Amino acid sequence: MPDKEFLSKLAAKLKAGQSGLLALDWNNGNRNVLADADLSGLLVGQTLHTTNYEIYRALIEATAFGARTIIERIEKYGVKIDKIINCGGIAEKNPLVMQIYADILNRPMAIAGSLETVALGSAIMGATAALKGATEFKGIQQIQNKACKVKGKEYKPNMLEVKTYDKLYKLYSELHDAFGIKNNNSSLYNVMKELLSIKKMRL
């Protein structure tokens, strides 16, 4: 079985939409925004020529489409999100994932300076409690400004990929609503046709 580095190397050579695949990222149910643990994953667009690295990329893209759905819901309620700071192993080790997220979310993707962001957050909260009432202490933001840094590497959206991903996200949203929202009667007849159309344009 090929490892993720091998798959990432091959998947990175693909353009957005080139595989003709689209997936739903519900392999462990949907926690947000549908909050339905009984949903499951889906892969659309497979042919006899579909490769393992194309599937791998489609599954990464699906998680990014899912994140975009969540971000759009948050922004609907007035919280603007301009930039995303990532932490953890994937952010540090997988440039493909980071670039796909930058392109699908159409936002810069930064990486937290600390490898131990959870511990750092706990320390910040502890320091805030300890300094409460101190004359020079202006609040938690004062500590965050000193303790929270980002690394120099930032992944920026590729606008050509962004345009294609916008088309794919529209199709993802159709699948999302058709399979995730009760009594949704929208037709999915167009999905496979449009995936093939996008694929032809990207070859």
Secondary structure, DSSP 8 states (H G I E B T S, - for coil): ---HHHHHHHHTTS-TTTT--EEE--TT-B-SSS-BTT---EEE---TT--HHHHHHHHHHHHHHHHHHHHHHHHHTT-----EEE-SHHHHH-HHHHHHHHHHHTS-EEEES-S-HHHHHHHHHHHHHHHTT-TT---HHHHHHHH--EEEEEE---HHHHHHHHHHHHHHHHHHHHHHSTT-----HHHHHHHHHHHHHH-
